Amino acid sequence: MSAARSGGGTIAFAPIRARAERRKGGAKALRALLPPASGAARLAQLGDDRVLAEMTRRVFCAGFSWRVIEAKWPSFEEAFLGFQPATLAAKPDAFWNKLKSDARIVRNNAKIQSVRGNARFVRDIAEEHGSFGSFLADWPSSDQAGLLGVLARRGNRLGGNTGQMLLRFLGWDGFVLSADVVACLRDAGLDIAAEVKSKGDLARVQEQFNAWAAETGLPYTHLSRICAMSIGENQPAEDMESGQSEG
């Protein structure tokens, strides 16, 4: 079942794509499951408040029911003052302490405090680059590993899968290392662990996606989703469209 290798020992993407097409009912059906590719112009137009809002959504969804977070989201917007980074970064301890007992949101103190830290992070990046969206627009997809490193070092609770999902939901063109994507990479012959946590494994993943992007001309988001759809449980379209499953 492993993907065929092309000359020089590299992993070819064509067999992976063909397998995904068979599983999803053909090339046309597979294309219909791929999200629109976002460009740098759209990223540059993102408001810093929307970036911080998405950071917060991803942090609170991590390890929790995303449906609960979505249902309460209007109240999150209200409680966190529309996610204006400069406003939140300037709020005193009393504001944040009060949120710990605010029934409008999920009362997890560590995650509440992450909003404070990420407000400062977004504000600082915006001061350095004009806006957080401009910062993202200028960062190449060929170095997602480097961008994830910035999110982990300078952000709060934005490491690992949370950072990858944040980039996906903001519209940045990258991969998400879901269980199915990792299974696809390993099945194709890439020497990585079942959970990609080390810098070495992440570098190998990045190199492989860069090679596939050069081979196919496809966006990294599409490569990731096709990879996920080529293996594992064949999930229904409505689950994939929610963005909560597959790659």
C-alpha positions in Angstrom: 0.0 0.0 0.0 3.0 2.3 0.3 3.4 5.1 -2.2 5.8 4.5 -5.1 9.1 6.2 -5.1 10.4 8.2 -8.1 14.0 8.4 -9.2 16.5 9.3 -6.5 14.6 7.7 -3.7 12.1 10.6 -3.3 8.4 9.9 -2.5 6.1 10.6 -5.4 2.7 12.2 -4.7 0.8 10.8 -7.7 0.0 7.4 -6.0 -1.2 9.1 -2.9 -3.5 11.4 -4.9 -4.8 8.4 -7.0 -5.6 6.5 -3.8 -7.5 9.5 -2.4 -9.5 9.8 -5.6 -10.5 6.2 -5.4 -11.7 6.6 -1.8 -13.6 9.8 -2.5 -15.3 8.8 -5.7 -13.0 10.2 -8.4 -10.9 13.2 -9.2 -13.9 15.6 -9.4 -15.3 14.5 -6.1 -11.9 14.9 -4.4 -11.4 18.4 -5.8 -14.8 19.4 -4.4 -13.6 18.5 -0.9 -10.6 20.8 -1.1 -10.9 24.3 0.4 -10.3 27.4 -1.7 -6.7 28.4 -1.6 -6.1 31.7 0.2 -3.5 34.2 -1.0 -1.1 36.6 0.6 -3.5 39.5 -0.2 -6.2 38.1 1.9 -3.9 37.4 4.8 -2.5 40.9 4.7 -6.1 42.2 5.2 -6.7 40.3 8.4 -7.5 42.5 11.3 -5.3 41.9 14.4 -8.5 41.5 16.4 -9.6 38.6 14.1 -6.1 37.0 14.5 -6.4 37.1 18.3 -9.9 35.9 18.2 -8.8 32.8 16.1 -5.9 32.2 18.5 -8.4 32.2 21.4 -10.8 29.9 19.6 -8.1 27.4 18.7 -6.7 27.4 22.3 -10.1 26.9 23.9 -11.0 24.2 21.3 -7.8 22.2 22.1 -8.8 19.2 24.2 -12.4 20.4 24.5 -15.6 20.1 22.5 -15.3 22.6 19.7 -19.1 22.6 19.4 -19.4 24.0 22.9 -16.9 26.8 22.1 -18.7 27.6 18.8 -22.1 27.8 20.6 -20.7 30.2 23.2 -18.5 32.2 20.8 -20.7 35.4 20.7 -20.3 35.6 24.5 -16.5 35.1 24.1 -16.4 38.1 21.8 -18.3 40.1 24.4 -16.3 39.0 27.4 -13.0 39.6 25.6 -14.0 43.1 24.3 -13.9 42.2 20.6 -10.4 40.8 20.9 -8.7 44.2 20.4 -5.0 43.3 21.2 -3.9 46.7 22.5 -7.0 47.1 24.7 -6.6 43.6 26.2 -2.8 43.9 26.6 -3.4 47.0 28.8 -6.0 45.5 31.1 -5.0 45.0 34.7 -5.0 41.8 36.8 -8.5 42.6 38.1 -10.0 42.3 34.6 -8.5 38.9 34.1 -9.3 37.6 37.6 -12.9 38.5 37.1 -13.1 36.4 33.9 -12.3 33.3 35.9 -15.8 33.3 37.2 -17.5 34.7 34.1 -20.2 32.2 33.0 -20.2 33.7 29.4 -17.0 31.8 28.6 -15.4 28.4 29.5 -13.8 29.2 32.9 -10.3 27.7 32.4 -7.9 30.0 34.0 -4.8 28.9 32.0 -6.6 29.4 28.8 -8.0 32.7 29.9 -4.5 33.9 30.7 -3.4 32.8 27.3 -5.6 35.5 25.8 -3.6 38.1 27.8 -0.3 36.7 26.6 -1.4 36.4 23.0 -2.8 39.9 23.0 0.7 41.1 23.7 2.1 38.7 21.1 -0.2 40.0 18.4 0.4 43.6 19.4 4.2 43.2 19.3 4.2 41.4 15.9 1.9 44.1 14.5 4.3 46.8 15.7 7.2 45.0 14.0 5.4 44.2 10.7 2.5 46.6 10.4 0.0 43.9 11.2 -0.1 40.2 12.1 -1.7 39.5 8.8 1.2 41.1 6.9 3.6 39.1 9.0 1.8 35.9 7.9 1.5 37.0 4.3 5.3 37.4 4.1 6.2 34.1 5.6 6.8 31.4 2.9 4.9 28.1 3.1 8.2 26.3 2.5 9.2 27.2 6.0 6.1 26.3 8.1 8.4 24.7 10.6 10.0 28.1 11.3 6.7 29.8 11.6 5.4 27.2 14.1 8.5 27.9 16.1 7.7 31.6 16.3 4.1 30.7 17.5 5.4 28.3 20.1 8.2 30.7 21.4 6.4 34.0 21.4 2.8 33.0 21.7 0.9 31.3 24.5 -0.3 27.7 24.2 0.2 27.9 20.4 2.6 25.1 20.0 2.0 21.7 18.3 -1.3 21.0 16.6 -2.9 24.2 18.0 -0.5 26.3 16.0 -1.1 24.3 12.9 -4.8 24.6 13.2 -4.5 28.3 13.9 -2.7 28.8 10.6 -5.2 26.6 8.7 -8.2 28.6 10.1 -6.5 31.9 9.4 -6.1 30.9 5.8 -2.3 30.5 5.7 -1.2 27.8 3.3 0.3 25.0 5.2 -0.1 21.4 6.4 -1.8 20.0 9.5 -0.1 16.9 11.0 -3.3 15.0 11.9 -3.0 11.3 12.7 -4.1 10.6 9.1 -1.5 12.9 7.5 1.3 11.4 9.6 0.1 7.9 8.7 0.2 8.9 5.1 3.7 10.2 5.3 4.9 7.1 7.2 3.1 4.7 4.8 4.8 6.5 1.9 8.2 5.8 3.5 9.1 9.0 5.4 11.2 8.1 8.5 9.3 10.0 11.2 7.7 9.0 14.5 4.0 8.2 14.9 3.7 11.6 16.6 5.7 14.4 15.1 7.2 16.2 18.0 11.0 16.5 17.4 12.6 19.3 15.3 14.2 16.6 13.1 10.9 15.0 12.3 9.3 18.3 11.6 12.2 19.3 9.3 11.7 16.0 7.4 8.0 16.6 7.0 8.7 20.1 5.8 11.2 18.9 3.2 8.7 16.3 2.0 5.9 18.8 1.6 8.2 21.2 -0.2 9.1 18.4 -2.6 5.4 17.6 -3.3 4.6 21.3 -3.8 7.4 21.4 -6.4 6.2 18.2 -8.0 2.5 19.1 -8.3 2.2 22.8 -8.1 -0.6 22.3 -5.5 -1.0 24.5 -2.4 0.3 22.9 0.8 -3.2 22.9 2.2 -4.4 20.8 -0.6 -1.4 18.4 -0.4 -2.2 18.0 3.3 -5.9 17.3 2.8 -5.3 14.9 0.0 -2.7 13.1 2.0 -5.2 12.7 4.9 -8.0 11.5 2.6 -5.8 8.8 1.1 -5.6 6.7 4.3 -7.3 5.8 7.5 -11.1 6.1 8.2 -12.9 7.3 5.1 -14.8 10.2 6.8 -18.0 11.7 5.4 -17.8 15.0 3.6 -19.7 17.0 6.2 -17.1 16.2 8.9 -14.2 17.3 6.7 -16.0 20.5 5.8 -16.2 21.5 9.4 -12.4 21.7 9.5 -12.3 19.6 12.6 -11.0 16.4 11.0 -8.5 15.1 8.5 -5.5 17.2 7.3 
